[in-house]
Amino acid sequence: MTPSPALKLLALSLLPALARTAATISYDNVDKTHYDPLDYVDQLIGSSNGGNVFPGATVPYGMAKAVADTTSGSNQGGFTLDGSPVSGFSVLHDSGTGGSPSLGNFPLFAYATCPDDDVNRCDFPKKTRAQHGTFKNDTVVAKPGYFGIALDAGPKVEMTATHHAALFKFTFPGAKAGDKPLILQDLSDLSNSRQDNGTVSVDPSTGRIRGGAVFVSSFSQGTYTAYFCTDFKGPPVADAGVFVDSRASTAVHNLTISRSINGYPLPGGAFVRFADGRTPVYARVGVSFISESQACASAEREIPSFDFDRHAREARDAWKAKLINIKVDTTGVDPSYVKNFYSGVYRTMVNPQNFTGENPLWSDGEPYFDSFYCIWDLFRSQLPFLTILDPAAVAQMVRSLIATYEHDGWLPDCRMSLSRGYTQGGSNADNVLADAYLKGVTDGVDWDKGYAAVKKDAEVEPFDWCCHGRGGIDSWDALGYIPVQDFDYKGFGTLTRSLSRTLEYAYNDFAIAQMAGGMGKEQERQRFLRASGNWESLWRADQGSKYANGTDTGFTGFFQPKYANGTWGYQDPLKCSNLDDKSVCSLQNSGPETFESSIWEYGFFVPHDQATLITLLGGPDAFRRRLDYLHDAGITYIGNEPAFLTVFQYHYAGRPALSAERAHFYIPRFFQPTPPGLPGNDDSGAMGSFLAFSMMGLFPNPGQDVYLITPPFFSSVSIKHPLTGKTARVRNVNFDATYASIYIQSATLDGEPYTKNWIDHSFFTEGKELVLTLGRNESSWGTKVADLPPSLGSYAGYNQTYSKRWAVPSGALQMY
C-alpha cells in the first residue's frame, strides 16, 4: 500500500523534532466500569482521506456488507464522506484496500416516484442517477450492524445484515397519494468491471429480482461470478420491468446483456414500482458465489420475516460478543482515545470474510475465507491481534489457507473474490502459519499439512510466481540472495524487488524453521535457519546515503541489490521512501528493487536477528540513532505497514522507553477518531490492529512468540481468552491521562518482579497479570542483555544498562 502524495505532504508537515505531546483531555462523565464497547465504535473513521474503510452494516467476517456506494475516487470500501454523491446501495464489499475498487455488485437505487408516472423519466445509469444521490453528512448513521443515510432527493435508506444477506428499509418522507416508488437493481460493480452475459429477471407479480454476472477481481488476474436474489415487502407491487442504458419497459421481464463495444459496461438491470410511497419498502438481498438459488435460500433462511429491528439487534449482539472480551479502564481518559481504540479493534474483524459454503472452486468440508487483501499487510499485526481476541476464527483462517494450498498448489499471499492476488514480496502466509503454530492455535488444524505447505513455498517454484509461492528459488539456494535481473527459467513473475524479496524470503525461512523445530524436524530446522541468514548477503558496509541535493544523511552501511555474478548493483537508499514523491514502487515491470518501501526502512527488516543487525549497524547506540533518523527525518510513514515494527524496535537496543515515546508520537497525531483520521488505507484492518496493539501496550513481532511491552494508553487493559476463559490484565501504577508518565520504572508478573521487556503468548492463554509502575523519566527497566527480546544471533556490544558504553558479555542471549 503506497500512501498518496497528499498523505506524504501531511506527514512532513507533522514531523518536527520528536517531542512528547500531552493529549487534550476533556474529562466527560463516563461510566468507568460498566459500558458497552460498541458505544465507542465509530465506523466512519477512515471514510475520507484515503482510509478506504467499509463503514456499513455487517457481522464479524460477514460476506454480506451493506452500505451506500459513492462516486468518489476513493470508494474502495463503498462509502465516503468527501462530498461525493451516492450512486447505489450494494451488499458485497471489501474494506480498506488500495488499488482499484473491488465488489460493490448489484446496487439498488430508489426514487420516491418517476416524473409524470413515466419510468423513462427516472434515471437508471449510475452516471446519471448519481445526481439524485447527494446527501448531508449529518444524516449518516453508522453503528455495528447498521447503516443509515437520507438522500436530499427524498429516500431515507437504512440497512442491516446477516452473514449472506442484507435487509434494506426505504422510506419516502413527504410521499403523496399516487406516488409510486421505484427501486432498481443493476448489474454493475464499483469498478465497472462486468463482463459479457450478465443476466437479470424480475417477477412482475411478486417483485423478486434474480440475476448474476461475471466481474474482474481487484489486484489479480482473475474473474468471479456473483449472484443475487432480492425480495420486497411493503405496499403492493404496481409493475416491474427491465432497463437497458437509459430506457426502461414494464413489458419485458428478462434480460441478458453484453459488456458493450466501447469497454464500459452497458447499464442494465431490473426495477420494481410500488403502489404507495407512504408505506416503507423493505428489500431483502441475498448474495452468493454459487448460484441464484443459493442466494435466495440464504436470504430466506437468514431473514425469514423482514424484521429489521430484530436483525439489526442480532448483528449488534454478534459484534458485542467479539468485542466484550477486551476491556479498558476509561478513568480520566479522553473518550476520543477509547473510541479510537475500540474502532480499531472493530475493523480487524470486517475482513477477511468467511465464504465457507460459497466457494465454487472446491468443496472439501474445510472453512474457506476470502479477502486476504493482502497477507503482506495482514501478517504484521492484524492476524496476530485476532490470534489473541478470536483464536477460533484464526484457526478457521489457517485451515482455509492450508485448503487453498491443497487445491491451488501453494499458499496465497493475497486472495480476493475467489482469485489469486498478486504477491507483493515473500511467501508471507508462512509467517501467518508460524505465528499461529507457535501460539498454540490447534482447533481442527492439520499442522502436518501446514508444514508441507510452507516447506513447498521454500522449495518449489511455481510457474506463475506472480500470484503465489516464490520466484528465483534456484538463485536463492545457489547464491543466498535474489539477484537483480535474475535468470529464472522455471517460473515467471515481475523481475523486480530483488532486495525486499531477499529480506522477506529470509524471514519466511525463519518462520518455517520454527515450525520444523516444534515438530521435531531438527535437520530441516537447521537448514531453514541457515537460509534465514541470507539477508546478510546484501549488506554493504561502505554504502552511504545522501539526499538529492547532495547533503549526507551521516549514515553508512545499507543493503544493496546484487547481480548474479556477485557484483553490486545500486539503489538510492532513499528511493521509495516517504520523501520520494517521484518513484513508482509497486509491481510495475520497471519497478525498483524494493516494494513500497525504501532501503532505509528495509534496513531494519530482520525481525528474527535484531542482535546481528544491531552489531552490523555499529551497536545499540548507533542503531537507536538510525531509528530516530528514520522517523524524525520523515523517511518512514506510519500509513504503510513496514513502518509498524520500527516503532517498537528500540526494545532490541535496550531502550524500551523510546518505543513508548514513539507510540505516543504517532498516536494521536496520525490516528484520530474522525473520518479523515487514518494515515493511509486501513488495509483490511491492518491500521486498526496497529492502533489497538499500540494502545494496549503489547506489540507483536509477528511470526514469533514475542510481544514487546510498553505502557497501555489506559490505566488497565483486560483481555479474556475466548478458549481458556482466563483473563489477562495489564495494569499501570501511577497512570496519568496526560501521558507525561509513560516510562516503566519496574514491573511484576503475577506478583513477581519482572524485568524482561517482552512477554510470550502464555500471558493471554493463562490469564496472567502484568503490573507496570510508571514514572516521568526513562529508567533502567528492560535494558539489560538478559531482558532483551530473543534473537537468532548473539547480542554483542551491550553493557548491562542503556546509559553506558557497551561491552560484550559472555553467553549473550540466544533463544534458538
QUIGIZI-V714379 format. One record per residue. RES is the residue in three letters. SS is DSSP state (2 for helix, 1 for strand, 0 for the rest). PHI is phi in radians with two decimals (NA if undefined). OMEGA is omega in whole degrees, 0 to 359 (* if undefined). Layout:
RES,SS,PHI,OMEGA  RES,SS,PHI,OMEGA
//
This chain:
MET,0,NA,181  THR,0,-1.75,178  PRO,0,-1.10,180  SER,0,-1.25,176  PRO,2,-0.98,180  ALA,2,-1.11,179  LEU,2,-1.19,178  LYS,2,-1.12,178  LEU,2,-1.11,177  LEU,2,-1.07,180  ALA,2,-1.05,181  LEU,2,-1.12,181  SER,2,-1.23,182  LEU,0,-1.75,186  LEU,0,-2.02,166  PRO,0,-1.29,179  ALA,0,-0.98,183  LEU,0,-1.03,176  ALA,0,-2.58,176  ARG,0,-1.43,182  THR,0,-1.92,179  ALA,0,-1.19,179  ALA,0,-1.25,172  THR,0,-1.42,186  ILE,0,-1.83,172  SER,0,-2.19,191  TYR,0,-1.21,177  ASP,0,-1.30,177  ASN,0,-1.43,182  VAL,0,-2.08,175  ASP,0,-1.10,190  LYS,0,-1.44,185  THR,0,-2.09,182  HIS,0,-2.10,179  TYR,0,-2.64,177  ASP,0,-1.66,182  PRO,2,-1.02,181  LEU,2,-1.19,176  ASP,2,-1.13,182  TYR,2,-1.77,180  VAL,0,-1.51,175  ASP,0,-2.03,184  GLN,0,-1.29,182  LEU,0,-1.50,173  ILE,0,-1.06,181  GLY,0,1.50,180  SER,0,-1.54,170  SER,0,-2.53,177  ASN,0,1.10,173  GLY,0,1.45,176  GLY,0,-1.21,173  ASN,0,1.03,182  VAL,0,-1.27,165  PHE,0,-1.58,185  PRO,0,-1.82,190  GLY,0,-1.64,185  ALA,1,-1.62,177  THR,0,-2.80,171  VAL,0,-2.01,181  PRO,0,-0.94,180  TYR,0,1.06,185  GLY,0,-1.21,176  MET,0,-1.37,178  ALA,0,-1.43,181  LYS,0,-2.44,188  ALA,1,-1.72,178  VAL,1,-2.84,172  ALA,1,-1.36,178  ASP,1,-1.76,177  THR,1,-1.78,181  THR,0,-1.58,183  SER,0,-1.05,172  GLY,0,-1.30,180  SER,0,-2.18,186  ASN,0,-1.77,181  GLN,0,-1.00,177  GLY,0,-1.66,179  GLY,0,1.76,188  PHE,0,-1.84,175  THR,0,-2.36,175  LEU,0,-1.92,182  ASP,0,-2.20,178  GLY,0,1.57,179  SER,0,-1.36,181  PRO,0,-1.38,178  VAL,1,-1.47,177  SER,1,-1.95,179  GLY,1,2.99,181  PHE,1,-2.32,187  SER,1,-2.17,196  VAL,0,-2.06,179  LEU,0,-2.01,181  HIS,0,-2.66,163  ASP,0,-1.88,183  SER,0,-2.38,169  GLY,0,1.34,187  THR,0,-1.47,170  GLY,0,-1.70,178  GLY,0,1.20,180  SER,0,-1.30,179  PRO,0,-1.06,177  SER,0,-1.99,174  LEU,0,1.07,188  GLY,0,1.28,188  ASN,0,-1.43,169  PHE,0,0.98,183  PRO,0,-1.19,169  LEU,1,-1.55,168  PHE,1,-2.62,187  ALA,1,-2.25,171  TYR,1,-2.15,177  ALA,0,-1.14,175  THR,0,-2.99,174  CYS,0,-1.69,180  PRO,2,-0.92,178  ASP,2,1.05,179  ASP,2,1.02,183  ASP,0,-1.92,184  VAL,2,-1.06,180  ASN,2,-1.30,176  ARG,2,-1.71,166  CYS,0,-1.53,179  ASP,0,-1.52,182  PHE,0,-1.77,182  PRO,0,-1.12,180  LYS,2,-0.96,186  LYS,2,-1.11,182  THR,2,-1.68,181  ARG,2,-1.26,179  ALA,2,-1.06,177  GLN,2,-1.14,177  HIS,2,-1.68,187  GLY,0,-1.84,178  THR,0,-1.21,182  PHE,1,-2.71,174  LYS,0,-1.73,185  ASN,2,-1.01,184  ASP,2,-1.30,174  THR,2,-1.54,184  VAL,0,-1.49,176  VAL,1,-2.24,180  ALA,1,-2.24,179  LYS,1,-2.37,179  PRO,0,-0.90,180  GLY,0,1.49,185  TYR,1,-2.62,171  PHE,1,-2.53,178  GLY,1,-2.44,180  ILE,1,-2.72,175  ALA,1,-2.01,178  LEU,1,-1.44,179  ASP,0,-1.05,182  ALA,0,-1.32,174  GLY,0,2.33,187  PRO,1,-1.10,167  LYS,1,-1.80,187  VAL,1,-2.16,176  GLU,1,-2.07,183  MET,1,-2.63,172  THR,1,-2.43,188  ALA,1,-2.58,164  THR,0,-1.93,186  HIS,0,-1.26,184  HIS,0,-2.11,185  ALA,1,-2.63,177  ALA,1,-2.29,177  LEU,1,-2.11,179  PHE,1,-1.85,173  LYS,1,-2.13,180  PHE,1,-1.84,172  THR,1,-2.11,187  PHE,1,-2.21,180  PRO,0,-0.98,178  GLY,0,1.45,180  ALA,0,-1.10,182  LYS,0,-1.97,174  ALA,0,-1.00,181  GLY,0,1.68,176  ASP,0,-1.19,178  LYS,0,-2.11,179  PRO,0,-1.00,177  LEU,1,-2.06,174  ILE,1,-2.08,179  LEU,1,-1.87,173  GLN,1,-2.46,185  ASP,1,-2.00,187  LEU,0,-1.74,180  SER,0,-1.78,171  ASP,0,-2.45,185  LEU,0,-1.08,184  SER,0,-1.75,177  ASN,0,0.93,186  SER,0,-1.80,183  ARG,0,-0.97,178  GLN,0,-1.71,183  ASP,0,-1.19,169  ASN,0,1.14,164  GLY,1,-1.22,182  THR,1,-2.26,177  VAL,1,-2.67,175  SER,1,-2.49,179  VAL,1,-2.35,178  ASP,0,-1.54,185  PRO,0,-1.21,180  SER,0,-1.60,182  THR,0,-1.76,184  GLY,0,1.50,180  ARG,0,-1.06,176  ILE,1,-1.98,177  ARG,1,-2.26,177  GLY,1,3.14,179  GLY,1,-3.00,180  ALA,1,-2.88,176  VAL,1,-1.70,181  PHE,1,-2.28,178  VAL,1,-1.63,177  SER,0,-1.24,177  SER,0,-1.36,176  PHE,0,0.94,179  SER,1,-2.82,175  GLN,0,-1.79,190  GLY,0,-1.73,171  THR,1,-2.22,177  TYR,1,-2.59,176  THR,1,-1.94,178  ALA,1,-2.05,182  TYR,1,-2.31,178  PHE,1,-2.52,177  CYS,1,-2.58,186  THR,1,-2.11,176  ASP,1,-2.11,183  PHE,1,-2.17,173  LYS,1,-2.44,181  GLY,0,2.63,179  PRO,0,-1.15,181  PRO,0,-1.03,174  VAL,1,-1.26,178  ALA,1,-1.51,176  ASP,1,-2.89,182  ALA,1,-2.74,180  GLY,1,-3.03,179  VAL,1,-2.18,174  PHE,1,-2.30,173  VAL,1,-2.34,185  ASP,0,0.99,184  SER,0,-1.80,183  ARG,1,-1.95,184  ALA,1,-2.43,179  SER,1,-2.63,174  THR,0,-1.56,181  ALA,0,-1.57,182  VAL,0,-2.07,186  HIS,0,-2.24,178  ASN,1,-2.40,183  LEU,1,-2.59,165  THR,1,-2.08,191  ILE,1,-2.25,177  SER,0,-1.51,177  ARG,0,-1.26,181  SER,0,2.02,187  ILE,0,-1.69,185  ASN,0,-1.94,176  GLY,0,1.52,178  TYR,0,-1.83,185  PRO,0,-1.01,177  LEU,0,-1.14,179  PRO,0,-1.07,179  GLY,1,-2.96,180  GLY,1,2.98,182  ALA,1,-2.30,179  PHE,1,-2.56,175  VAL,1,-2.33,172  ARG,1,-1.95,185  PHE,1,-2.06,191  ALA,0,-1.30,186  ASP,0,-2.61,180  GLY,0,-1.56,183  ARG,0,-1.54,178  THR,0,-2.00,179  PRO,0,-1.01,174  VAL,1,-1.92,176  TYR,1,-1.79,177  ALA,1,-2.14,178  ARG,1,-1.82,184  VAL,1,-2.05,172  GLY,1,-1.67,181  VAL,1,-2.26,182  SER,1,-2.73,171  PHE,0,-1.87,181  ILE,0,-1.84,185  SER,0,-2.96,173  GLU,2,-1.07,181  SER,2,-1.05,179  GLN,2,-1.20,176  ALA,2,-1.08,179  CYS,2,-1.13,183  ALA,2,-1.10,179  SER,2,-1.11,180  ALA,2,-1.11,180  GLU,2,-1.14,181  ARG,2,-1.28,188  GLU,2,-1.51,181  ILE,0,-2.31,188  PRO,0,-1.28,191  SER,0,-2.14,178  PHE,0,1.00,181  ASP,0,-1.50,187  PHE,2,-1.07,184  ASP,2,-1.07,180  ARG,2,-1.09,185  HIS,2,-1.26,174  ALA,2,-1.12,178  ARG,2,-1.16,180  GLU,2,-1.16,177  ALA,2,-1.13,178  ARG,2,-1.07,180  ASP,2,-1.10,179  ALA,2,-1.12,178  TRP,2,-1.21,181  LYS,2,-1.10,180  ALA,2,-1.06,178  LYS,2,-1.41,189  LEU,2,-1.45,184  ILE,0,-1.17,182  ASN,0,-1.34,176  ILE,1,-2.15,185  LYS,1,-2.25,176  VAL,1,-2.12,174  ASP,0,-1.45,185  THR,0,-1.56,184  THR,0,-0.95,174  GLY,0,1.31,186  VAL,0,-1.57,175  ASP,0,-0.96,181  PRO,2,-0.98,179  SER,2,-1.11,177  TYR,2,-1.20,179  VAL,2,-1.15,177  LYS,2,-1.10,179  ASN,2,-1.03,183  PHE,2,-1.11,185  TYR,2,-1.19,176  SER,2,-1.16,175  GLY,2,-1.11,177  VAL,2,-1.04,180  TYR,2,-0.97,186  ARG,2,-1.20,178  THR,0,-1.24,185  MET,0,-1.98,175  VAL,0,-1.44,170  ASN,0,-2.14,355  PRO,0,-1.11,185  GLN,1,-1.92,181  ASN,1,-1.49,179  PHE,0,-1.74,182  THR,0,-0.96,183  GLY,0,1.47,181  GLU,0,-2.13,180  ASN,0,-1.79,181  PRO,0,-1.35,186  LEU,0,-1.45,176  TRP,0,-2.77,178  SER,0,-2.44,185  ASP,0,-2.24,180  GLY,0,1.45,179  GLU,0,-1.58,174  PRO,0,-1.08,173  TYR,0,-2.30,176  PHE,1,-1.91,180  ASP,1,-2.19,180  SER,0,1.12,163  PHE,1,-1.43,199  TYR,0,-2.30,356  CYS,0,-2.18,184  ILE,2,-1.14,172  TRP,2,-0.93,177  ASP,2,-1.52,193  LEU,2,-1.36,185  PHE,0,-1.20,190  ARG,0,-1.30,180  SER,0,-2.61,186  GLN,2,-1.16,182  LEU,2,-1.16,171  PRO,2,-1.05,178  PHE,2,-1.16,179  LEU,2,-1.16,177  THR,2,-1.09,176  ILE,2,-1.42,191  LEU,2,-1.56,183  ASP,0,-2.57,184  PRO,2,-1.10,179  ALA,2,-1.13,178  ALA,2,-1.17,178  VAL,2,-1.10,177  ALA,2,-1.04,178  GLN,2,-1.15,178  MET,2,-1.11,179  VAL,2,-1.11,177  ARG,2,-1.06,178  SER,2,-1.13,178  LEU,2,-1.09,179  ILE,2,-1.17,177  ALA,2,-1.10,176  THR,2,-1.09,175  TYR,2,-1.03,183  GLU,2,-1.14,186  HIS,2,-1.70,183  ASP,2,-1.90,174  GLY,0,1.81,181  TRP,0,-2.50,171  LEU,0,-1.12,177  PRO,1,-1.39,168  ASP,0,-1.84,177  CYS,0,-2.77,181  ARG,1,-2.59,178  MET,1,-2.62,176  SER,0,0.87,174  LEU,0,1.17,184  SER,1,-2.19,172  ARG,1,-1.25,174  GLY,1,-1.50,182  TYR,0,-1.25,176  THR,0,-1.40,185  GLN,0,-1.59,181  GLY,0,-2.69,181  GLY,0,-1.50,175  SER,0,-1.63,195  ASN,0,-1.39,167  ALA,2,-1.13,175  ASP,2,-1.02,179  ASN,2,-1.14,180  VAL,2,-1.12,180  LEU,2,-1.13,179  ALA,2,-1.10,180  ASP,2,-1.03,180  ALA,2,-1.18,180  TYR,2,-1.10,182  LEU,2,-1.14,184  LYS,0,-1.71,169  GLY,0,1.39,176  VAL,0,-1.30,187  THR,0,-2.28,192  ASP,0,-0.95,176  GLY,0,1.35,184  VAL,0,-1.45,172  ASP,0,-1.56,186  TRP,2,-1.27,173  ASP,2,-1.15,175  LYS,2,-1.16,179  GLY,2,-1.07,178  TYR,2,-1.18,177  ALA,2,-1.05,181  ALA,2,-1.18,182  VAL,2,-1.23,178  LYS,2,-1.14,178  LYS,2,-1.10,176  ASP,2,-0.93,185  ALA,2,-1.42,191  GLU,2,-2.01,186  VAL,0,-2.17,181  GLU,0,-1.60,176  PRO,0,-1.29,177  PHE,0,-1.11,183  ASP,0,-2.03,182  TRP,0,-1.32,169  CYS,0,-1.04,197  CYS,0,-2.25,171  HIS,1,-3.00,180  GLY,0,1.18,182  ARG,0,-2.22,171  GLY,0,-1.75,175  GLY,0,1.25,184  ILE,2,-1.14,178  ASP,2,-1.06,178  SER,2,-1.14,178  TRP,2,-0.98,182  ASP,2,-1.27,185  ALA,2,-1.46,188  LEU,2,-1.83,184  GLY,0,1.46,175  TYR,0,-2.91,172  ILE,0,-1.65,184  PRO,0,-1.43,169  VAL,1,-1.09,179  GLN,0,0.92,182  ASP,0,-1.02,171  PHE,0,-1.52,185  ASP,0,-2.29,183  TYR,0,-1.80,184  LYS,0,-1.60,181  GLY,0,-2.62,189  PHE,0,-2.42,176  GLY,0,-2.86,180  THR,0,-1.31,185  LEU,0,-1.43,176  THR,0,-2.32,172  ARG,0,1.08,185  SER,2,-1.05,182  LEU,2,-1.31,182  SER,2,-1.19,176  ARG,2,-1.12,178  THR,2,-1.02,181  LEU,2,-1.16,180  GLU,2,-1.27,176  TYR,2,-1.04,179  ALA,2,-1.06,180  TYR,2,-1.25,175  ASN,2,-1.01,179  ASP,2,-1.15,175  PHE,2,-1.11,178  ALA,2,-1.04,179  ILE,2,-1.12,179  ALA,2,-1.04,180  GLN,2,-1.15,177  MET,2,-1.14,179  ALA,2,-1.05,179  GLY,2,-1.10,180  GLY,2,-1.17,181  MET,0,-1.70,177  GLY,0,1.36,180  LYS,0,-1.67,190  GLU,2,-1.12,181  GLN,2,-1.12,178  GLU,2,-1.23,176  ARG,2,-1.00,181  GLN,2,-1.13,180  ARG,2,-1.12,181  PHE,2,-1.28,174  LEU,2,-1.12,178  ARG,2,-1.08,179  ALA,2,-1.13,180  SER,0,-1.21,176  GLY,0,-1.57,183  ASN,2,-1.14,179  TRP,2,-0.99,182  GLU,2,-1.17,181  SER,2,-1.09,183  LEU,2,-1.82,178  TRP,1,-1.44,178  ARG,1,-2.11,189  ALA,1,-1.16,185  ASP,1,-1.71,183  GLN,1,-1.36,177  GLY,1,-1.70,181  SER,1,-2.57,179  LYS,1,-2.21,173  TYR,0,-1.33,182  ALA,0,-1.04,180  ASN,0,-1.48,178  GLY,0,1.64,179  THR,0,-1.18,182  ASP,1,-1.43,176  THR,1,-1.24,180  GLY,1,1.57,182  PHE,1,-2.08,179  THR,1,-2.24,181  GLY,1,1.79,180  PHE,1,-2.53,169  PHE,1,-1.17,175  GLN,0,-2.49,176  PRO,0,-1.19,183  LYS,1,-2.49,178  TYR,1,-1.44,183  ALA,0,-1.13,179  ASN,0,-1.48,176  GLY,0,1.60,179  THR,0,-1.44,184  TRP,1,-1.38,163  GLY,0,-1.61,179  TYR,0,-2.57,166  GLN,0,-2.43,178  ASP,0,-0.94,181  PRO,0,-1.00,179  LEU,0,-1.61,178  LYS,0,-1.11,181  CYS,0,1.23,175  SER,0,-1.44,177  ASN,0,-1.09,180  LEU,0,-1.48,184  ASP,0,-1.67,180  ASP,0,-1.80,183  LYS,0,-2.02,186  SER,0,-1.39,171  VAL,0,-1.88,194  CYS,0,-2.17,178  SER,0,-1.88,189  LEU,0,-1.81,178  GLN,0,-1.15,178  ASN,0,-1.06,178  SER,0,-1.64,185  GLY,0,-1.17,183  PRO,0,-1.46,183  GLU,0,-1.60,172  THR,0,-2.30,181  PHE,0,-1.84,173  GLU,0,0.91,182  SER,0,-2.93,184  SER,0,-1.62,172  ILE,2,-1.10,175  TRP,2,-0.96,183  GLU,2,-1.33,177  TYR,2,-1.11,177  GLY,0,-1.09,177  PHE,0,-1.81,185  PHE,0,-1.51,169  VAL,0,-2.34,191  PRO,0,-1.07,186  HIS,0,-1.64,185  ASP,0,-2.48,178  GLN,2,-1.10,181  ALA,2,-1.09,179  THR,2,-1.16,179  LEU,2,-1.07,180  ILE,2,-1.07,177  THR,2,-1.09,179  LEU,2,-1.07,182  LEU,0,-1.45,175  GLY,0,1.86,178  GLY,0,1.87,187  PRO,2,-1.03,183  ASP,2,-1.19,176  ALA,2,-1.14,177  PHE,2,-1.07,180  ARG,2,-1.08,180  ARG,2,-1.09,181  ARG,2,-1.21,176  LEU,2,-1.06,177  ASP,2,-0.97,183  TYR,2,-1.14,178  LEU,2,-0.94,183  HIS,2,-1.47,188  ASP,2,-1.24,180  ALA,0,-1.48,179  GLY,0,1.34,180  ILE,0,-1.25,177  THR,0,-1.71,177  TYR,0,-2.44,188  ILE,0,-1.23,176  GLY,0,-1.39,177  ASN,0,-2.25,193  GLU,2,-1.01,179  PRO,2,-1.04,179  ALA,2,-1.34,192  PHE,0,-0.98,187  LEU,2,-1.17,182  THR,2,-1.10,177  VAL,2,-1.10,189  PHE,0,-1.98,184  GLN,2,-1.32,172  TYR,2,-1.04,178  HIS,2,-0.95,185  TYR,2,-1.29,176  ALA,2,-1.67,179  GLY,0,1.30,180  ARG,0,-2.27,182  PRO,2,-1.05,179  ALA,2,-1.08,181  LEU,2,-1.27,173  SER,2,-1.13,177  ALA,2,-1.09,177  GLU,2,-1.03,183  ARG,2,-1.13,179  ALA,2,-1.04,180  HIS,2,-1.31,174  PHE,2,-1.21,184  TYR,2,-1.46,180  ILE,0,-2.04,13  PRO,0,-1.76,183  ARG,0,-0.89,187  PHE,0,-1.86,180  PHE,0,-2.26,181  GLN,0,-2.03,179  PRO,0,-1.42,182  THR,0,-2.41,180  PRO,0,-0.95,177  PRO,0,-1.60,194  GLY,0,-1.44,178  LEU,0,-1.70,182  PRO,0,-1.39,180  GLY,0,-3.03,176  ASN,0,-0.95,180  ASP,0,-1.19,178  ASP,2,0.86,173  SER,2,1.08,180  GLY,2,1.97,178  ALA,2,-1.09,179  MET,2,-1.12,179  GLY,2,-1.07,181  SER,2,-1.29,174  PHE,2,-1.03,180  LEU,2,-1.08,182  ALA,2,-1.11,178  PHE,2,-1.05,182  SER,2,-1.08,184  MET,2,-1.33,177  MET,2,-1.51,170  GLY,0,1.47,178  LEU,1,-2.41,184  PHE,1,-1.86,184  PRO,1,-1.43,159  ASN,0,-1.67,195  PRO,0,-1.14,185  GLY,0,1.63,176  GLN,0,-2.33,178  ASP,0,-1.54,187  VAL,0,-2.47,171  TYR,1,-2.17,183  LEU,1,-1.55,191  ILE,1,-1.61,166  THR,0,-2.35,181  PRO,0,-1.20,174  PRO,0,-1.06,177  PHE,0,-1.42,180  PHE,0,-2.28,181  SER,0,-1.15,174  SER,1,-2.75,175  VAL,1,-2.32,179  SER,1,-2.14,180  ILE,1,-2.26,177  LYS,1,-1.52,180  HIS,0,-1.32,186  PRO,0,-1.13,183  LEU,0,-1.64,181  THR,0,-1.51,182  GLY,0,1.32,182  LYS,0,-1.64,185  THR,1,-1.93,174  ALA,1,-1.56,183  ARG,1,-2.49,170  VAL,1,-1.95,183  ARG,1,-2.22,177  ASN,1,-1.67,170  VAL,1,-1.74,184  ASN,0,1.25,178  PHE,0,-1.15,170  ASP,0,-2.34,187  ALA,0,-1.40,169  THR,0,-1.56,177  TYR,0,1.07,169  ALA,0,-1.45,180  SER,0,-1.78,182  ILE,0,-2.11,184  TYR,1,-1.94,180  ILE,1,-1.30,177  GLN,1,-1.64,178  SER,1,-2.85,182  ALA,1,-2.61,171  THR,1,-2.28,174  LEU,1,-2.11,186  ASP,0,0.90,174  GLY,0,1.51,180  GLU,1,-1.80,179  PRO,1,-0.94,183  TYR,0,-2.37,185  THR,0,-1.96,179  LYS,0,-1.18,180  ASN,0,-1.60,178  TRP,1,-2.59,174  ILE,1,-2.32,178  ASP,0,-1.94,190  HIS,0,-1.22,178  SER,2,-1.07,175  PHE,2,-0.96,182  PHE,2,-1.45,185  THR,2,-1.24,182  GLU,0,-1.70,175  GLY,0,1.15,181  LYS,0,-1.51,177  GLU,1,-2.12,177  LEU,1,-1.92,181  VAL,1,-1.94,182  LEU,1,-1.96,174  THR,1,-1.62,188  LEU,1,-1.86,176  GLY,1,-2.61,185  ARG,0,-1.58,183  ASN,0,-2.27,177  GLU,0,-1.09,181  SER,0,-2.10,179  SER,0,-1.59,181  TRP,0,-1.09,174  GLY,0,1.27,187  THR,0,-1.84,182  LYS,0,-1.32,181  VAL,2,-0.97,182  ALA,2,-1.17,183  ASP,2,-1.68,185  LEU,0,-1.40,180  PRO,0,-1.11,181  PRO,0,-1.13,178  SER,0,-2.52,181  LEU,0,-1.11,178  GLY,0,-1.61,182  SER,0,-1.53,172  TYR,0,-1.24,180  ALA,0,-2.17,177  GLY,0,1.47,182  TYR,0,-1.83,165  ASN,0,-1.66,183  GLN,0,-1.41,176  THR,0,-2.36,185  TYR,0,-1.26,197  SER,0,-1.58,184  LYS,0,-2.10,176  ARG,0,-1.14,194  TRP,0,-1.79,176  ALA,0,-2.06,183  VAL,0,-1.43,177  PRO,0,-1.43,174  SER,0,-1.54,179  GLY,0,1.11,181  ALA,0,-1.02,187  LEU,0,-1.05,170  GLN,0,-2.44,179  MET,0,-1.61,191  TYR,0,-1.85,*
//
